[in-house]
Amino acid sequence: MPKVLISDKMSPLAAETFRQRGVQVDERPGLSKEELLEIIGEYDGLAIRSATKVTADVLAAAPGLKVIGRAGIGVDNVDVEAATAAGVCVMNTPFGNSITTAEHAIAMMMALARQIPQADRSTQAGKWEKSKFMGVEVTAKTLGIIGCGNIGSIVASRAQGLRMRVIAADPYLSVERAKEIGVEKVELDELYARSDFISLHTPLTDQTRNIIDAATIAKMKDGVRIINCARGGLVVEEDLRKALDDGKVAGAAIDVFLKEPAKENVLFGQPDVITTPHLGASTTEAQVNVALQVAEQMSDFLLDGAVSNALNMASVTAEEAPRLRPYIKLAEQLGGFMGQTLQSSIKTVRIAYQGRVAKLNVKPLSAVLLQNLLKHQMDSVNMVNAPVLAQDRGIHVVEERDETPGNYQTAIRLFVETENGARGIGGTLFAGDMPRIVEIDTISLEAEFGENMLFIRNLDKPGFIGRLGMLLGDAGVNIGTFHLGRANGNAVSFIEVDGPVPEAVLKQVAGLKDYVQRVHALRF
């Protein structure tokens, strides 16, 4: 009988579910790290929330551990890389608290509109300042949603019930999906200019970090109200405080902070700010939902080998794993390349398998491709939920197989249709297990992936390579390899560099207007 440790406080229904499924379970919330290290070696599974820290030394003390289940979304308290190296599956429950978080955002918006917390404090102090708290209606106001995924679309639905006009900015939201859920898709600058209320529902990525700062606030309506129940770090807190003090922003409702727990913060004490201590997922129903889900998922894994919402593994049998491993690496890199270079929302994804790979179980490969395509714009994307997230975004995914070899004995090609046109990338394996790019946007080249890469789409004109080399050299950026492909006056450059390229240098490269059409810094 498999044995699971529940080391954080969660609904008793989790333990009950384990026992009903035939899994032995111990409930030991509140263990110190030393106590956890002493006993973790006895268990096949570890069910946690946010308190238990699953570090490399905890994993090293648990040679029999097979699965870690996080009842909730975030896995910041789990060393996923170390777990992967140890062969431990890490699962979460990404959809268990979606409704709860969306409802909290709506509640914060209503409290902000009517200044309810401030009025409550005043009334309980015996002041009866009825004329002081003049609110605004939300009816007929425009709500701008930044990030219209699972939670954002629920917020949109609730806001529509309040008779609000809803607009959304999300590069992965298709026009068709926007129409389906009744929102108007717009670009960020238009959202800033039109919104009376702005609610954030995007993950924290390099693209979304500090998405609300002094520059973007300047683009907003005077008197805008801002709600953030998503992630700390999306808002530059100092800039928001200044805009509140100046009256540019009429109010803000903040549930998440750059540094948590937030015992002190620049926003505290500002009379037009409402704050809560990261309560987005804090309802009885949400806690029950994530506890039940994590118990079911872990039981399925331990008893039947089924994988759900895994962050670090695909659904692959023991027999398939050795053959699929190099293809999974290739799929990660092809999807990661496309995900880091797209600049508009995706309408269709077509994955074509040709030759030897078409004879294998390609479902996990497609999931890995989608995961790495989407992960730069979405939170908690994994091999299992990536197809669902794509469907939720209205992205049509097509999978094709052709067992007849073409130019290569085995090849994977990824084609993405966006609102701005079609993109494509193809790859193969050299020497059986070495991933290589063999074409980008129909231009042939052979290139190896490095940790830090520059991708440049440029005109095929004399002088480009020299100008680029001088620019990078003057900036102290060392080139490791340089791969060039060209066709019909256009070219692509795929360059390995020794470290991340500073943003200022990227702007300089983009400034080579006679040559460069676009440039992207990539990490693999």
PEPE-V438335 format. One record per residue. N is the residue number from 1. PHI is phi as a letter, one per 30 degrees, with the letter a starting at -180 (* if undefined). NEAR is the number of other C-alpha atoms within 8 Angstrom. D_LAST is the distance of its C-alpha to the last C-alpha in Angstrom with 2 decimals. Layout:
((N & PHI & NEAR & D_LAST) (N & PHI & NEAR & D_LAST))
//
This chain:
((1 & * & 5 & 39.81) (2 & d & 10 & 36.30) (3 & b & 12 & 36.42) (4 & b & 13 & 34.46) (5 & c & 13 & 34.62) (6 & c & 14 & 34.58) (7 & c & 13 & 33.98) (8 & b & 13 & 33.99) (9 & d & 8 & 36.72) (10 & a & 9 & 36.35) (11 & e & 9 & 38.78) (12 & d & 6 & 41.17) (13 & d & 9 & 40.45) (14 & d & 12 & 37.23) (15 & d & 13 & 39.32) (16 & d & 8 & 41.87) (17 & d & 11 & 39.35) (18 & e & 14 & 38.05) (19 & d & 10 & 41.67) (20 & d & 7 & 42.61) (21 & d & 7 & 39.84) (22 & j & 7 & 41.03) (23 & c & 12 & 38.49) (24 & d & 10 & 39.96) (25 & b & 11 & 38.85) (26 & c & 9 & 39.58) (27 & c & 8 & 39.34) (28 & b & 9 & 38.83) (29 & d & 8 & 37.51) (30 & i & 7 & 37.59) (31 & d & 9 & 36.79) (32 & d & 6 & 36.03) (33 & d & 7 & 33.02) (34 & d & 7 & 35.53) (35 & d & 8 & 37.18) (36 & d & 10 & 33.94) (37 & d & 11 & 33.01) (38 & d & 8 & 36.51) (39 & c & 8 & 36.50) (40 & d & 11 & 32.97) (41 & d & 11 & 33.43) (42 & d & 8 & 36.01) (43 & c & 14 & 33.74) (44 & c & 12 & 31.64) (45 & b & 15 & 30.23) (46 & b & 13 & 29.72) (47 & c & 15 & 30.29) (48 & b & 13 & 29.46) (49 & c & 11 & 29.36) (50 & c & 10 & 28.11) (51 & d & 7 & 30.46) (52 & d & 9 & 29.35) (53 & c & 8 & 26.49) (54 & c & 9 & 24.72) (55 & c & 10 & 23.40) (56 & d & 9 & 22.41) (57 & d & 7 & 26.12) (58 & d & 11 & 27.26) (59 & d & 13 & 25.07) (60 & d & 8 & 26.40) (61 & d & 10 & 29.88) (62 & b & 11 & 29.38) (63 & d & 7 & 29.02) (64 & c & 8 & 30.44) (65 & d & 13 & 28.26) (66 & c & 10 & 26.73) (67 & b & 14 & 25.74) (68 & c & 14 & 25.27) (69 & c & 15 & 26.41) (70 & c & 16 & 25.90) (71 & d & 13 & 28.76) (72 & k & 11 & 27.02) (73 & c & 10 & 23.69) (74 & d & 9 & 22.00) (75 & b & 9 & 20.67) (76 & d & 5 & 20.33) (77 & d & 11 & 22.95) (78 & b & 8 & 21.04) (79 & d & 10 & 18.60) (80 & d & 9 & 16.50) (81 & d & 6 & 14.32) (82 & d & 10 & 17.69) (83 & d & 13 & 19.21) (84 & d & 11 & 16.71) (85 & d & 7 & 17.35) (86 & d & 8 & 21.01) (87 & i & 7 & 20.98) (88 & c & 11 & 22.05) (89 & d & 13 & 21.42) (90 & c & 14 & 20.85) (91 & c & 14 & 22.55) (92 & b & 15 & 23.51) (93 & b & 13 & 26.01) (94 & d & 10 & 24.37) (95 & c & 7 & 27.49) (96 & d & 11 & 30.32) (97 & b & 13 & 30.88) (98 & d & 12 & 30.12) (99 & d & 9 & 33.80) (100 & e & 13 & 34.59) (101 & d & 13 & 31.98) (102 & d & 13 & 33.08) (103 & d & 9 & 36.70) (104 & d & 11 & 36.09) (105 & d & 14 & 34.68) (106 & d & 11 & 37.82) (107 & d & 8 & 40.04) (108 & d & 11 & 38.56) (109 & d & 11 & 39.12) (110 & d & 9 & 42.73) (111 & d & 10 & 43.38) (112 & d & 13 & 42.08) (113 & d & 10 & 44.26) (114 & c & 11 & 47.38) (115 & h & 12 & 46.71) (116 & d & 8 & 47.57) (117 & d & 8 & 46.44) (118 & d & 8 & 48.23) (119 & d & 10 & 51.33) (120 & d & 8 & 51.37) (121 & d & 8 & 51.34) (122 & d & 11 & 54.07) (123 & d & 10 & 56.24) (124 & d & 7 & 56.06) (125 & d & 6 & 57.10) (126 & i & 6 & 60.25) (127 & c & 7 & 59.63) (128 & h & 6 & 59.80) (129 & c & 9 & 58.03) (130 & e & 5 & 58.10) (131 & d & 5 & 57.95) (132 & d & 5 & 55.08) (133 & c & 9 & 52.42) (134 & c & 7 & 52.39) (135 & d & 7 & 49.39) (136 & b & 6 & 47.99) (137 & d & 7 & 47.79) (138 & c & 10 & 44.52) (139 & e & 7 & 46.35) (140 & i & 7 & 45.58) (141 & d & 11 & 42.96) (142 & c & 12 & 39.50) (143 & c & 14 & 36.58) (144 & c & 16 & 33.18) (145 & c & 15 & 30.32) (146 & c & 14 & 26.82) (147 & j & 12 & 24.57) (148 & c & 14 & 26.66) (149 & d & 12 & 25.02) (150 & d & 9 & 26.95) (151 & d & 12 & 28.53) (152 & e & 14 & 28.88) (153 & d & 10 & 30.72) (154 & d & 11 & 33.08) (155 & e & 12 & 33.86) (156 & e & 12 & 34.60) (157 & d & 9 & 36.97) (158 & d & 9 & 38.80) (159 & d & 13 & 39.11) (160 & d & 10 & 40.59) (161 & d & 7 & 43.15) (162 & c & 8 & 44.10) (163 & i & 9 & 44.71) (164 & c & 13 & 41.93) (165 & d & 11 & 40.22) (166 & c & 14 & 36.48) (167 & c & 13 & 33.82) (168 & b & 15 & 30.07) (169 & c & 15 & 26.96) (170 & a & 11 & 23.82) (171 & d & 10 & 21.47) (172 & c & 9 & 21.09) (173 & c & 15 & 24.86) (174 & d & 13 & 26.59) (175 & d & 7 & 30.08) (176 & d & 7 & 31.52) (177 & d & 11 & 30.16) (178 & e & 12 & 31.40) (179 & d & 9 & 34.83) (180 & d & 7 & 34.86) (181 & c & 9 & 34.49) (182 & i & 7 & 36.77) (183 & c & 12 & 34.64) (184 & c & 9 & 34.30) (185 & d & 11 & 30.80) (186 & b & 9 & 30.57) (187 & d & 9 & 28.24) (188 & e & 8 & 27.72) (189 & d & 8 & 30.32) (190 & d & 8 & 32.88) (191 & d & 13 & 32.22) (192 & e & 14 & 32.84) (193 & d & 9 & 36.01) (194 & c & 10 & 37.52) (195 & d & 14 & 36.80) (196 & d & 12 & 39.50) (197 & b & 13 & 37.19) (198 & b & 14 & 33.38) (199 & b & 13 & 31.57) (200 & c & 12 & 27.88) (201 & b & 14 & 26.04) (202 & c & 14 & 22.36) (203 & d & 11 & 19.59) (204 & d & 12 & 18.51) (205 & b & 8 & 15.22) (206 & d & 5 & 14.39) (207 & d & 8 & 16.33) (208 & c & 10 & 19.25) (209 & e & 10 & 19.80) (210 & h & 9 & 23.33) (211 & d & 10 & 23.93) (212 & c & 11 & 27.59) (213 & b & 11 & 28.73) (214 & e & 10 & 31.77) (215 & d & 7 & 30.69) (216 & d & 11 & 30.09) (217 & d & 11 & 33.18) (218 & d & 6 & 35.20) (219 & d & 9 & 34.42) (220 & d & 11 & 35.81) (221 & d & 11 & 39.38) (222 & d & 8 & 41.75) (223 & i & 10 & 42.31) (224 & d & 14 & 39.01) (225 & b & 12 & 38.17) (226 & c & 11 & 34.65) (227 & b & 14 & 33.53) (228 & b & 13 & 30.35) (229 & c & 15 & 30.04) (230 & c & 10 & 26.26) (231 & b & 12 & 24.28) (232 & d & 10 & 25.29) (233 & j & 10 & 23.43) (234 & d & 11 & 23.83) (235 & c & 11 & 27.12) (236 & d & 12 & 28.01) (237 & d & 8 & 31.00) (238 & d & 8 & 32.99) (239 & d & 9 & 32.84) (240 & d & 15 & 33.97) (241 & d & 11 & 36.81) (242 & d & 8 & 38.05) (243 & d & 12 & 38.04) (244 & d & 13 & 39.99) (245 & d & 8 & 42.45) (246 & d & 7 & 42.96) (247 & i & 9 & 43.57) (248 & d & 11 & 40.84) (249 & c & 14 & 39.31) (250 & d & 11 & 42.10) (251 & a & 13 & 40.35) (252 & b & 12 & 37.18) (253 & b & 13 & 36.53) (254 & b & 12 & 33.70) (255 & c & 13 & 32.65) (256 & b & 13 & 29.41) (257 & b & 10 & 28.90) (258 & e & 7 & 26.37) (259 & b & 6 & 27.91) (260 & b & 7 & 29.43) (261 & d & 5 & 32.05) (262 & d & 8 & 33.40) (263 & d & 5 & 36.69) (264 & b & 5 & 36.98) (265 & a & 6 & 35.32) (266 & d & 7 & 36.18) (267 & d & 10 & 36.90) (268 & d & 8 & 39.47) (269 & i & 5 & 43.04) (270 & d & 9 & 42.43) (271 & d & 5 & 45.10) (272 & c & 9 & 43.09) (273 & c & 12 & 40.13) (274 & c & 11 & 39.91) (275 & b & 8 & 37.61) (276 & b & 8 & 36.89) (277 & d & 8 & 35.07) (278 & h & 8 & 32.03) (279 & c & 9 & 34.36) (280 & e & 11 & 32.33) (281 & c & 11 & 32.24) (282 & c & 8 & 35.56) (283 & b & 7 & 38.06) (284 & e & 6 & 39.91) (285 & d & 7 & 38.69) (286 & d & 12 & 34.99) (287 & d & 13 & 35.40) (288 & d & 11 & 37.27) (289 & e & 10 & 34.79) (290 & d & 13 & 31.70) (291 & d & 13 & 33.84) (292 & d & 11 & 35.11) (293 & d & 11 & 31.75) (294 & d & 16 & 30.09) (295 & d & 14 & 33.18) (296 & d & 10 & 33.19) (297 & d & 12 & 29.52) (298 & d & 12 & 29.83) (299 & d & 12 & 33.14) (300 & e & 11 & 31.80) (301 & d & 12 & 29.06) (302 & d & 13 & 31.50) (303 & c & 7 & 34.35) (304 & b & 7 & 32.94) (305 & i & 7 & 29.30) (306 & d & 8 & 28.32) (307 & c & 11 & 24.99) (308 & b & 8 & 24.90) (309 & h & 12 & 22.38) (310 & d & 14 & 20.17) (311 & c & 12 & 16.94) (312 & b & 10 & 15.54) (313 & a & 7 & 17.28) (314 & c & 11 & 18.61) (315 & d & 8 & 22.27) (316 & b & 7 & 22.66) (317 & d & 6 & 25.82) (318 & d & 6 & 26.17) (319 & d & 5 & 27.27) (320 & d & 9 & 24.37) (321 & e & 9 & 21.57) (322 & d & 7 & 21.63) (323 & d & 7 & 21.72) (324 & d & 9 & 19.00) (325 & e & 8 & 16.41) (326 & d & 12 & 14.89) (327 & d & 13 & 15.19) (328 & d & 11 & 13.41) (329 & d & 9 & 10.28) (330 & d & 13 & 10.91) (331 & d & 13 & 11.68) (332 & e & 12 & 8.54) (333 & d & 11 & 6.69) (334 & d & 14 & 9.91) (335 & d & 15 & 10.36) (336 & d & 12 & 7.17) (337 & d & 10 & 8.17) (338 & d & 10 & 11.65) (339 & d & 12 & 11.35) (340 & d & 10 & 10.08) (341 & c & 7 & 12.77) (342 & d & 7 & 15.71) (343 & b & 5 & 18.58) (344 & b & 9 & 21.16) (345 & d & 12 & 21.92) (346 & c & 14 & 21.37) (347 & c & 12 & 24.58) (348 & b & 11 & 23.73) (349 & b & 13 & 20.91) (350 & b & 11 & 21.88) (351 & c & 13 & 20.10) (352 & c & 11 & 21.90) (353 & c & 15 & 22.00) (354 & b & 16 & 24.06) (355 & i & 15 & 25.62) (356 & e & 11 & 24.99) (357 & d & 13 & 22.25) (358 & d & 13 & 24.79) (359 & d & 7 & 27.05) (360 & c & 7 & 24.74) (361 & d & 8 & 24.23) (362 & c & 8 & 21.65) (363 & e & 6 & 21.99) (364 & d & 12 & 19.21) (365 & d & 11 & 16.94) (366 & d & 11 & 18.00) (367 & d & 14 & 17.45) (368 & d & 15 & 13.84) (369 & e & 13 & 13.36) (370 & d & 13 & 15.30) (371 & e & 14 & 13.64) (372 & d & 13 & 10.18) (373 & d & 13 & 12.28) (374 & c & 11 & 14.35) (375 & d & 11 & 12.60) (376 & d & 10 & 11.94) (377 & b & 11 & 15.73) (378 & b & 9 & 17.23) (379 & c & 8 & 17.90) (380 & h & 9 & 17.99) (381 & d & 12 & 16.50) (382 & b & 13 & 16.36) (383 & d & 17 & 17.04) (384 & d & 13 & 20.71) (385 & c & 9 & 21.21) (386 & e & 13 & 18.77) (387 & d & 10 & 21.59) (388 & d & 8 & 24.09) (389 & d & 10 & 22.22) (390 & d & 12 & 21.87) (391 & d & 9 & 25.58) (392 & d & 10 & 26.47) (393 & d & 11 & 24.93) (394 & i & 11 & 27.03) (395 & d & 12 & 24.19) (396 & d & 9 & 25.70) (397 & c & 9 & 23.58) (398 & c & 8 & 24.91) (399 & c & 9 & 24.08) (400 & b & 8 & 25.66) (401 & b & 8 & 26.41) (402 & b & 10 & 28.07) (403 & d & 11 & 28.78) (404 & d & 6 & 30.12) (405 & d & 11 & 27.83) (406 & c & 8 & 27.24) (407 & d & 4 & 25.94) (408 & b & 8 & 23.75) (409 & d & 9 & 24.89) (410 & b & 14 & 21.98) (411 & a & 14 & 19.68) (412 & b & 13 & 17.76) (413 & b & 11 & 18.01) (414 & c & 13 & 16.98) (415 & c & 11 & 19.49) (416 & b & 12 & 19.59) (417 & c & 12 & 22.84) (418 & c & 12 & 22.85) (419 & d & 8 & 25.85) (420 & c & 6 & 25.16) (421 & k & 6 & 24.87) (422 & c & 8 & 22.83) (423 & b & 9 & 19.34) (424 & a & 12 & 18.07) (425 & b & 15 & 15.46) (426 & b & 13 & 16.23) (427 & b & 14 & 14.90) (428 & b & 13 & 16.67) (429 & c & 14 & 16.78) (430 & c & 8 & 18.34) (431 & h & 5 & 20.65) (432 & i & 6 & 20.21) (433 & b & 8 & 16.82) (434 & c & 8 & 14.50) (435 & d & 14 & 12.22) (436 & b & 13 & 12.98) (437 & d & 15 & 13.17) (438 & b & 12 & 16.94) (439 & a & 13 & 17.71) (440 & b & 12 & 16.73) (441 & h & 7 & 19.61) (442 & i & 7 & 22.07) (443 & c & 11 & 21.40) (444 & d & 9 & 20.88) (445 & a & 11 & 18.64) (446 & b & 9 & 16.96) (447 & b & 9 & 13.58) (448 & c & 7 & 11.17) (449 & d & 11 & 7.38) (450 & c & 9 & 6.65) (451 & d & 8 & 4.81) (452 & b & 13 & 6.61) (453 & b & 13 & 8.04) (454 & c & 13 & 11.19) (455 & c & 12 & 12.47) (456 & b & 12 & 16.24) (457 & c & 12 & 18.91) (458 & b & 12 & 22.07) (459 & d & 11 & 25.66) (460 & d & 10 & 26.65) (461 & b & 7 & 29.05) (462 & d & 5 & 30.15) (463 & j & 6 & 28.99) (464 & d & 9 & 25.47) (465 & d & 7 & 23.65) (466 & d & 7 & 26.17) (467 & d & 8 & 25.98) (468 & d & 9 & 22.20) (469 & d & 8 & 22.31) (470 & d & 8 & 25.10) (471 & d & 10 & 23.49) (472 & d & 11 & 20.27) (473 & d & 9 & 22.56) (474 & d & 7 & 24.91) (475 & d & 7 & 22.16) (476 & i & 6 & 21.11) (477 & c & 11 & 17.67) (478 & c & 9 & 17.45) (479 & d & 9 & 16.22) (480 & c & 8 & 14.93) (481 & b & 7 & 15.09) (482 & b & 9 & 16.42) (483 & c & 10 & 16.57) (484 & b & 9 & 19.14) (485 & b & 10 & 20.60) (486 & b & 11 & 23.73) (487 & a & 7 & 26.36) (488 & h & 4 & 29.39) (489 & i & 8 & 28.87) (490 & c & 10 & 25.25) (491 & b & 13 & 22.18) (492 & b & 13 & 18.39) (493 & c & 13 & 16.58) (494 & b & 12 & 13.06) (495 & b & 12 & 12.79) (496 & d & 14 & 10.80) (497 & b & 15 & 12.01) (498 & d & 9 & 12.72) (499 & a & 8 & 11.65) (500 & e & 8 & 11.15) (501 & c & 9 & 13.67) (502 & e & 6 & 16.53) (503 & e & 6 & 17.68) (504 & d & 6 & 20.95) (505 & d & 10 & 19.57) (506 & e & 12 & 17.78) (507 & d & 8 & 21.24) (508 & d & 9 & 22.86) (509 & d & 11 & 20.78) (510 & d & 11 & 21.61) (511 & d & 7 & 25.13) (512 & d & 8 & 25.57) (513 & d & 7 & 27.42) (514 & d & 5 & 29.08) (515 & b & 10 & 25.85) (516 & d & 14 & 22.78) (517 & c & 10 & 22.62) (518 & a & 8 & 19.30) (519 & b & 12 & 16.26) (520 & b & 10 & 12.83) (521 & c & 11 & 10.39) (522 & c & 10 & 6.75) (523 & b & 8 & 3.80) (524 & b & 8 & 0.00))
//
